[in-house]
Amino acid sequence: MATKSNDVTKMLQDMMASIPVDASAYQDAFKTSAALGEKISKVAFEAAEKSSEISAKFAKETLVKMGELSKVKDEPTDYTKAMTDFASAQAQLAVENMAAYAEVAKKVQMETVELMLAAGKDFSEDATAAVKKATTEVTAAAKKATAAAK
């Protein structure tokens, strides 16, 4: 009885040893994943750069307007007018900058969707190729094991 148990164990070990493991499938999946990470990082960095430019421009324009606001006025009503003009200009700047930020966000969203669709296709192709290759190799190994058992 112990002999039969050992025979089954040996047969399973031989079968597992005869199934080839293809590391290239794992390498391809890793390369695809790393490439996706690089592309997504590029999109994020470009968005951060553009957002920084928008913020810097907004700050600079605000400081210019504040310089005008801080100048000495001839009449007390001129201060009210200056504050009203400043508030109006700031509201307009805010609208323009929010629109610019929205454009950056829209671009990031579109590029991310495109990247994810392309990555899904790449991962699918990698997986299909790996499964086909593994199926072929396992079939060949099973035929070899069957032939050896006879």
VMD Tcl script that draws the C-alpha trace (Angstrom):
set ca {
  {0.00 0.00 0.00}
  {2.86 2.37 0.77}
  {4.26 1.56 -2.66}
  {1.11 2.75 -4.39}
  {1.13 5.97 -2.36}
  {4.73 6.62 -3.35}
  {3.92 5.83 -6.97}
  {1.13 8.41 -6.99}
  {3.35 10.99 -5.29}
  {6.17 10.30 -7.75}
  {3.76 10.46 -10.68}
  {2.42 13.83 -9.47}
  {5.95 15.15 -8.92}
  {6.99 14.00 -12.39}
  {3.89 15.55 -13.91}
  {4.49 18.88 -12.16}
  {8.15 18.85 -13.15}
  {7.23 18.22 -16.78}
  {4.92 21.25 -16.89}
  {7.09 24.08 -18.12}
  {6.86 27.42 -16.37}
  {7.37 30.31 -18.76}
  {8.82 33.29 -16.92}
  {8.58 35.41 -20.06}
  {4.79 35.65 -19.62}
  {5.36 37.17 -16.18}
  {8.03 39.47 -17.59}
  {5.70 40.64 -20.37}
  {2.93 41.35 -17.86}
  {5.37 43.26 -15.65}
  {6.65 45.29 -18.61}
  {3.08 46.13 -19.67}
  {2.23 47.16 -16.12}
  {5.40 49.26 -15.77}
  {4.72 50.98 -19.10}
  {1.19 51.81 -17.96}
  {2.56 53.24 -14.71}
  {5.02 55.39 -16.62}
  {2.32 56.76 -18.93}
  {-0.08 57.50 -16.09}
  {2.71 59.23 -14.15}
  {3.47 61.37 -17.20}
  {-0.19 62.45 -17.40}
  {-0.23 63.28 -13.67}
  {3.03 65.25 -13.83}
  {1.88 67.25 -16.84}
  {-1.39 68.06 -15.05}
  {0.49 69.12 -11.91}
  {2.80 71.32 -13.99}
  {-0.11 72.97 -15.80}
  {-2.01 73.47 -12.53}
  {1.07 75.11 -11.00}
  {1.30 77.46 -13.98}
  {-2.36 78.41 -13.59}
  {-1.92 79.02 -9.85}
  {1.21 81.12 -10.38}
  {-0.52 83.22 -13.03}
  {-3.56 83.68 -10.77}
  {-1.35 84.77 -7.86}
  {0.64 87.19 -10.03}
  {-2.50 88.80 -11.44}
  {-3.97 89.09 -7.94}
  {-0.82 90.80 -6.65}
  {-0.89 93.28 -9.53}
  {-4.52 94.09 -8.74}
  {-3.70 94.43 -5.03}
  {-0.95 96.90 -5.94}
  {-3.54 99.04 -7.65}
  {-5.85 98.67 -4.68}
  {-3.20 99.84 -2.20}
  {-2.40 103.12 -3.97}
  {-3.39 106.37 -2.27}
  {-6.64 107.79 -3.58}
  {-7.74 111.44 -3.82}
  {-11.32 110.94 -2.68}
  {-12.84 108.54 -0.12}
  {-15.25 107.27 -2.78}
  {-12.24 106.26 -4.90}
  {-11.42 103.63 -2.24}
  {-14.90 102.17 -2.60}
  {-14.55 102.14 -6.37}
  {-11.10 100.52 -6.10}
  {-12.49 97.78 -3.81}
  {-15.43 97.20 -6.15}
  {-13.10 97.01 -9.17}
  {-10.78 94.64 -7.29}
  {-13.65 92.35 -6.26}
  {-15.03 92.34 -9.80}
  {-11.61 91.60 -11.29}
  {-11.02 88.81 -8.76}
  {-14.39 87.24 -9.58}
  {-13.51 87.31 -13.28}
  {-10.04 85.86 -12.60}
  {-11.56 83.11 -10.48}
  {-13.97 82.14 -13.26}
  {-11.17 82.10 -15.85}
  {-8.87 80.07 -13.64}
  {-11.57 77.58 -12.66}
  {-12.23 77.07 -16.36}
  {-8.50 76.50 -16.92}
  {-8.38 73.96 -14.07}
  {-11.45 72.24 -15.53}
  {-9.68 71.94 -18.89}
  {-6.68 70.33 -17.18}
  {-8.96 67.89 -15.35}
  {-10.85 67.08 -18.57}
  {-7.58 66.39 -20.40}
  {-6.35 64.14 -17.56}
  {-9.63 62.24 -17.58}
  {-9.58 61.70 -21.35}
  {-5.92 60.62 -21.41}
  {-6.43 58.29 -18.45}
  {-9.42 56.61 -20.09}
  {-7.43 56.18 -23.32}
  {-4.50 54.69 -21.39}
  {-6.74 52.31 -19.44}
  {-8.47 51.10 -22.60}
  {-5.12 50.54 -24.31}
  {-3.73 48.83 -21.21}
  {-6.77 46.56 -21.02}
  {-6.16 45.55 -24.61}
  {-2.45 44.96 -23.93}
  {-3.15 42.92 -20.78}
  {-5.76 40.90 -22.65}
  {-3.35 40.18 -25.50}
  {-0.59 39.20 -23.04}
  {-2.96 36.93 -21.12}
  {-4.30 35.31 -24.30}
  {-0.80 34.64 -25.59}
  {0.30 33.22 -22.22}
  {-2.76 30.96 -21.96}
  {-2.32 29.67 -25.52}
  {1.34 28.93 -24.91}
  {0.65 27.29 -21.55}
  {-2.14 25.19 -23.04}
  {0.14 23.97 -25.80}
  {2.91 23.14 -23.35}
  {0.62 21.44 -20.83}
  {-1.00 19.37 -23.60}
  {2.42 18.29 -24.82}
  {3.52 17.45 -21.25}
  {0.33 15.48 -20.61}
  {0.81 13.49 -23.82}
  {4.41 12.81 -22.81}
  {3.34 11.74 -19.29}
  {0.61 9.51 -20.74}
  {3.02 7.93 -23.14}
  {5.56 7.34 -20.36}
  {2.89 5.75 -18.12}
  {1.97 3.18 -20.79}
}
mol new
graphics top color blue
foreach p $ca { graphics top sphere $p radius 0.5 }
foreach p [lrange $ca 0 end-1] q [lrange $ca 1 end] { graphics top cylinder $p $q radius 0.2 }
display resetview
